[in-house]
Amino acid sequence: MRTINSFMPVLLLGIYLLLFSGCTKSPLSEDKTSLGTRQIRGAVTIDDGSSPENVYVWLPGFDVGTATDANGKFLLSLPSSSGQSSLSGVFTVYFYLANFYLDSAKVFTRDGAFVYEKGDVNKNGELSAPRRMQRLLRISTTVKRLNSVVTNEDSTVVQVSLQADVNPVTVIFPNACPDRECPDHRIGAVLLRNIASNEIFVVQMSPGATSRHLVTVGRTPVMRTMYFSLDRVFISPAVYEVIPYLRIERGELPPGLMDSLGPDVLALGPDYLKIPFRREGGRLEVTR
């Protein structure tokens, strides 16, 4: 009995250390979280029923972005090694369409990896609920072809209808003709995208114009117009999408979001199409 009793203090000490050693760990290390991935998944829906494809998903801090697929799903990956690979904290993932309200989700990272079961991310590394994009401004474009008996040229008329869904929106038409010269023609430029080849052509109402035309759009549709002659635009026969060149004044966009899309996305040129919009109409068929 003396032999067994001599080991009792050691046995009790071992049990004590086993039961209470966890008390020395930090609360963060006790979280039931997973750091085994640098990816999160999710989905986006569009409230007007349009395609959920190509919604821009952006995470500042890490400055990584991606786009949703045809089903509105996305996979956002953190860099595996960089100066940002050790970032820890709470970050906001943004969901962006230019003419929709901005949506967001909260995520946690530790040492450059996502922490699951934190913020809006569940234990499987997925957003707990799809993000729903609400339309800010409806953009509808109609294109008509007219023949002038005076000039014997085809005149293409582009009309853009703008309508705010909820709150008034300020729309800017850059490169517009000055009001005193073109009082009825306020669209400064359009881009023609060849649907088959994706080749882009830029057409300006008044080449070299630098004026800006601003319009406040409410729930009553506002129309703006542009005329140009296809006889003076050297494009091949094809089906084109006519895209009005405009900007939407939005003060709530986080710093760096537009820059993350590219250095020249606001300029009149092909990079402008990197800005994700939802537009309606705008089909032009050129047969000669």
N, C-alpha and C positions, 0 to 999 in steps of 0.2 A: 504493500500500500504506500509506503514511503516513496517508492520509485515512481508510481503514478502521480502522487501529489506533487512531486518535484517538477513535473512537467506542466502542471495546471496553470501557473502564471504565464508561461510562454504560450500555451494554447489560448488562454483568454485574451492575451495581447494580440495574437494573430487574428482572432475573430473581431476584435475591436477595430483593428486597422482595416480589415476587409469591409466592415460595415460603414465606417465613417471616413474612409479616405476620399470618397467622392465630394466631401464638403470643401475640399481644398481647391476644386475646379471652379472656373469662372462660369457664371450663368450662361454666357454665350456658347461655351463648349458643351453644355448640357442640352442645347437645342436639338430637337429631333429634325435636323436639317441635313440636306445632302449637298456636298460641295464637289461631287464627282462629275460635273458637267459644266460646260461653258455655253450652253444653249438653252433657250426657252422657245416654246411653241405657243401658237394662239390662232385665233380666227377673227375676222372682221366682217361685219354685215353693213349694207348700205340701206338707209331707210327709204329711199325712193325706188328700190327694187332694181337698180342698175347693177352692172357687174361689179363684184367686190375685188376684181383684179387690179393690181398696180397701186394699191394704197401704200404710201411710203411709211415705213416703220423705222424710227430713228431713236438711238440711245446716245444722248450727249454725255460728255465725260470720257466715254470710250470712243465716241464719234464713229459708231458703226450703224449701218442702215441696211435695210432689205426692202423687198416689195412683196405684197401678197400675190398668191397665184390665182388661177381662174376660179377657185372655190373660196377665196378669201383667206386661205391659210398662209401662215408664215413661219419661218425658222430664223431666229436671230442668234448669231454666234458672236461670242467675245473673242478678241485676239488671243492666241495662245502664248505669245511672247512679245512684249513691247514695254515701253515705259509705263503703260497703263495696266500691265498685267497684275500689279499688286494693289489696285484700287479697291477700297472697301467703303461701304456706306449705303445710303438710300438714293436711288436714282429714279428718274421719270422717263418712261418710254413713251414717245409721241407717235400718234397716228395722224397722217396728214394727207388731205386732198385740198387743193387750192380753193375750191368753191364749196367746201363743207366746214362745219365747225371742227376745231381741233379736239381730238380725244387723247387720253393718256392712261397709263397704268404705272403703279409703283412696284419697283423691284429692289431687292437687297443683293449686295455683292460682298464677298469677303475674299481678299487676296486675289481679286480679278476673276472670281467665279461666282455664278449665281447661287444664292441661298434659297433653297426650296422651302415651301410652307411659310413663306414670309411675304408680306405685302399682297400683291394680286397674283402671285404664283403659287400653285398648289404643289403637293408632294411629288407629282409626276413631271414637274417642270413645265407645266402648261398654265396659261392664264385661266383663272377660275371661271371667267365668263367671256364670251365674245365681245369685242368692242363694237359699238354701234355708231356709225357715222351719220350725222344729221345734216341735211343740205342747208347751206347758207345762201347760195345764189344759183338760180336756174339760168343756164346759158343755152339758148336755142338759136341755131343758124339756118337760114334759108338762102338758097342760091337760085337766081333766075337768069336766063339768057335772053337778051333782047337784040334786035337788029335795027341799026340806025340807017334810015334811008338817006340821011344827009352825008354821013361819013362812010357808009357802006361797011361799017365795022360791027362785029359782034360786041355788045356791051354786057358785061357780067355784073349783076347787081347782088351784093351781099348784104343781107339784113340780119342783124343780131338782136334778139329779144332777151332782155334781162329782167329777172323778177326775183325779189328777195322773199324767202319763205317766212321769216319771222321779223327780224330787225332790219332797219335800213342799212344798206351797204354802199360804200363809195367805190366806184369803178373808175379806173384811169385808162385812157386810150393814149399811149405815147405816140410820138412821131405824127401827130395829127396836123391836118391843115388848119391854119388860123381861122378863127370864126368869121372874120371879115371877108375871107376869100372863099371859104367853103361852109357857109352857114348850115347846110343840110347834110353835109358829109362828115361824120365825126370819127369814123374808124380810120386810123392812120395807116394800118398795114394788116395784111393777112399772110398766112403761110399756107402754101398748097403742098399737101403730102400725098405723093403717089402711093396709093394703098397697096399696090403689088410690090413695088421696089423700095418703098420708104424714102425715096428721093424727095428732098425738100426744096421748094422754090419760095422766094420772098417777093411779095408784091406790095408796093407802097402807093398810097393815094397821091402824095406829093413828095417825091424823092428829095431827101435833104431836110424835110420839115422837122422842126424840133419842139413844136408846141405840144402841150398836153391838154387833153379834153377830159374834164372830170364830170361825173354825173352821179347823183345820189339816187339809188334805186330802192324802191319800196315794194309793196305787194302789187301795185299796179304796174304791168309790164312797161318797160321803156325800150324804144326801138332806136337803133343806130345803123347807119347805112354807109356803104362804100361802093364805088363804081370802078371798074377797070376793063380794059379791052384785052381779050385773049390774043388778038392779032399782034399785040405788042409784047406779049409774054411768050417766050420761046420754050414751050413745054410740049412733050410728045403726047399723042393720043393715049388716054388712060382714064381711070376713075380716080378722082382726087378727093381728099378731105380738105375742106376750107376751114382754117382755124383762125379766128380773129385774134389779133395781138392786143391783149389787155392785161391789166394787173388789178388785183383786188387789194384795197387798203386794209391791212390787218395788223393792228397794234399788238395783238396777243401772241404772236409767233415768238418762240424762244430764240435767243441769239444763237446764231450758227446754223440754224435749220436750213435756210436757203443756201448758204455757202456749202453745206454738205451735199447738196444736189449737183453742184458744179460751179465753176467760177463765172460763167457767162449765161446762166439760166434766165436772167432778167433782160438780157439784150435781145434785140431783134435778130434772130438767127436760129439754126437748127437746135441749139442747146435749150431754147425756150421750151421745146417739147418734153424736156426732162421733168418739167413741173407737172405733177399729176392733176388733171382736171377731169370733170365729168361734163361732157358737152352733148348736145343733141343736134341731129341734122348735119348740114354742111356738106352734102354730097354734090360733086360736080363731075359730070362726064364730058370729057373732051374727045371729040371724034375726028378732028382734023388739026 
